[in-house]
Amino acid sequence: MTTPTPTQSRRAVIVAHVSTAQQAEHGRSLETQLAAMQVYATSIGATVIDALEDDISGTVPLRERPGGRALYRYIDGRV
């Protein structure tokens, strides 16, 4: 990863994931994860440009999850 120049800004896409209702109910909710990632992004001077969520089994490959597909669109430069 390269360090942004003074005229560039850091941008971040954050992705939260839970695979079970139990995870969502016991402190690992999507909202809790996204809030923590937002705090971290701010701490490193990044602007969150999108917040993605997946509530699907971790056995499903990332590219096949809705949030994962959206993330790869960013990575591949299609967004």
Wavefront OBJ file of the C-alpha trace (Angstrom):
o trace
v 0.000 0.000 0.000
v 1.365 3.407 -0.866
v 1.183 6.411 1.387
v -1.122 9.113 0.024
v 0.447 12.390 -0.979
v -0.804 15.579 0.723
v -3.251 16.152 -2.149
v -4.677 12.621 -1.901
v -6.965 11.300 0.767
v -7.259 7.842 2.185
v -10.500 6.129 1.365
v -11.823 2.964 2.951
v -14.532 0.447 2.235
v -15.440 -1.452 5.379
v -17.120 -4.856 5.513
v -18.887 -6.353 8.532
v -19.804 -10.028 8.703
v -21.784 -12.312 10.963
v -22.637 -15.871 10.098
v -25.003 -16.741 12.937
v -27.794 -15.037 14.841
v -25.885 -15.821 18.041
v -22.908 -13.738 16.868
v -25.206 -10.870 16.004
v -26.831 -10.981 19.447
v -23.672 -11.279 21.557
v -21.530 -8.240 20.850
v -20.541 -8.976 17.289
v -23.452 -7.353 15.546
v -22.972 -5.778 12.167
v -23.571 -2.367 13.716
v -20.932 -2.947 16.414
v -18.362 -4.047 13.857
v -19.085 -1.145 11.509
v -18.839 1.369 14.345
v -15.442 -0.013 15.396
v -14.166 0.042 11.818
v -15.389 3.617 11.376
v -13.473 4.668 14.509
v -10.332 2.949 13.211
v -10.644 4.501 9.760
v -10.980 7.943 11.296
v -7.953 7.301 13.524
v -5.756 6.676 10.471
v -7.171 9.607 8.534
v -9.331 7.613 6.149
v -12.789 8.490 4.893
v -15.218 5.574 4.764
v -16.769 5.679 1.312
v -18.952 2.604 1.786
v -19.984 0.262 4.582
v -20.919 -3.222 3.462
v -22.642 -5.974 5.424
v -22.839 -9.734 5.094
v -24.940 -12.033 7.256
v -24.147 -15.272 5.523
v -22.102 -18.346 6.415
v -18.345 -17.909 6.436
v -18.119 -21.079 4.364
v -19.450 -19.107 1.398
v -16.468 -17.685 -0.536
v -16.073 -13.906 -0.190
v -16.701 -13.265 -3.901
v -20.035 -15.071 -3.607
v -21.338 -13.024 -0.675
v -23.311 -9.837 -1.448
v -20.930 -7.622 0.527
v -17.926 -9.449 -0.893
v -19.101 -8.941 -4.464
v -19.523 -5.239 -3.779
v -16.045 -5.074 -2.216
v -14.487 -6.705 -5.266
v -16.211 -4.161 -7.513
v -14.228 -1.513 -5.620
v -11.021 -3.539 -5.823
v -11.480 -4.184 -9.526
v -12.152 -0.467 -10.129
v -15.724 -0.871 -11.320
v -17.168 1.532 -8.751
l 1 2 3 4 5 6 7 8 9 10 11 12 13 14 15 16 17 18 19 20 21 22 23 24 25 26 27 28 29 30 31 32 33 34 35 36 37 38 39 40 41 42 43 44 45 46 47 48 49 50 51 52 53 54 55 56 57 58 59 60 61 62 63 64 65 66 67 68 69 70 71 72 73 74 75 76 77 78 79
